[in-house]
Amino acid sequence: MIDQEKQKIARRYHNEHLLLSLISSGVSIIIIIIIIKFQISQKFFVIIMGLTSLRVLQAFLYFLAFYLLYAIISLPFSYISGFKVEHKYNFSTQTIKDWFGDELKSFFVGLILGIIIFEILYLITYYAPDLWWFYLSLIMILFSVVLANLAPVLILPLFYKTTPIADGDLKNCIKEICENAGIKIKGVYTINLSSKSTKANAAVVGLGNTKKILLGDTLITKYNEDEILVTLAHEITHYQGQHIWYLILWQSIIMLVMFYLFNLLYHYGYQWAGFMSIAEIAAFPVFVLLFAILSFIFKPFGSVISRYYEKKADAGALSLTENPSALISLMSKFCNQELAIAYPNPIIEFYSYTHPSPGKRIEFAEKMLKETQNV
């Protein structure tokens, strides 16, 4: 069922994105090292101190300049990856004007969130130089919970429109699955992915009163009812099993351990760069470099945990729908239409995949299908 010619195209598509990501990361690291090596950050911060003596304003001006530099460096790569490559493989439906508009929105959302985190970072490191890592971890955990609540209400509408799913057979089937799962869904919505892409997707977003199940309009138009229902059942299992909360818990533990190790190691990096204290705002490039290294090391832990809950969601979906064939056809279409790689490099899958590969998900469904047929 998986088109091998499409798999060749899929590998070219993902390799282009991977190459752009590696080049972008490499360029960013080189620029950060240049900033550290030639003490550009310290010289710039001297200028800021000449403008204001207020630490809050100093932090604001420094982050604004740093963020603008990052945006300028990353824009060409974002354009090639998010616009040129996506159009090349017939995924993007955006004009250059629409794409740039989304980039502008992302810029300001990132700027606002970044300033908040930056101010908190240098407030804590200044007043709690020994336990900053612990307090910062707690605040970041709280921040992630608040953001998960607010994102569907404040951020998502900036990029997509969502509407309650229309009445009809599909909605009735959804109600039946929810009843079988023994849960009341606060809302199942369609999201207009087609305004930007031909790709199909679905997700559970939000927490508490903001929790929603989103089905892409592209999913509804490109896939049959059984495939849509098994996708929905997968998301309902996430909802039923409180997987978002578990993922937040695990990510919080990883964050706490990572910041603790950062606290043990940062002295060496800071001394190498000519800084004495983590509270020095001008030392932020060193913070970014060390944090990037630790994030690279810890990334597989988050990937493994995410794949565990995604596999549980697949099992729950098959239990609710009793239709393994639908998951098999869904994943096959996903490979053929969305250019997903059925069997990626095992190292890449282990390191970065948040879901089991489509091939493994098909094998899981085939196993369930054989067990069903043998009963």
Secondary structure, 3 states (H helix, E strand, C coil): CCCHHHHHHHHHHHHHHHHHHHHHHHHHHHHHHHHHHCCHHHHHHHHHHHHCCCHHHHHHHHHHHHHHHHHHHHHHHHHHHHHHHHHHCCCECCCHHHHHHHHHHHHHHHHHHHHHHHHHHHHHHHHCCCCHHHHHHHHHHHHHHHHHHHHHHHHHHHHCCEEECCCCHHHHHHHHHHHHHCCCCCCEEEECHHHCECCCCEEEECCHHHCEEEEEHHHHHHCCHHHHHHHHHHHHHHHHCCHHHHHHHHHHHHHHHHHHHHHHHHHHHHHHCCCCCCCCHHHHHHHHHHHHHHHHHHHHHHHHHHHHHHHHHHHHHHHHHCCHHHHHHHHHHHHHHCCCCCCCCHHHHHHHCCCCCHHHHHHHHHHHHHHHHHC
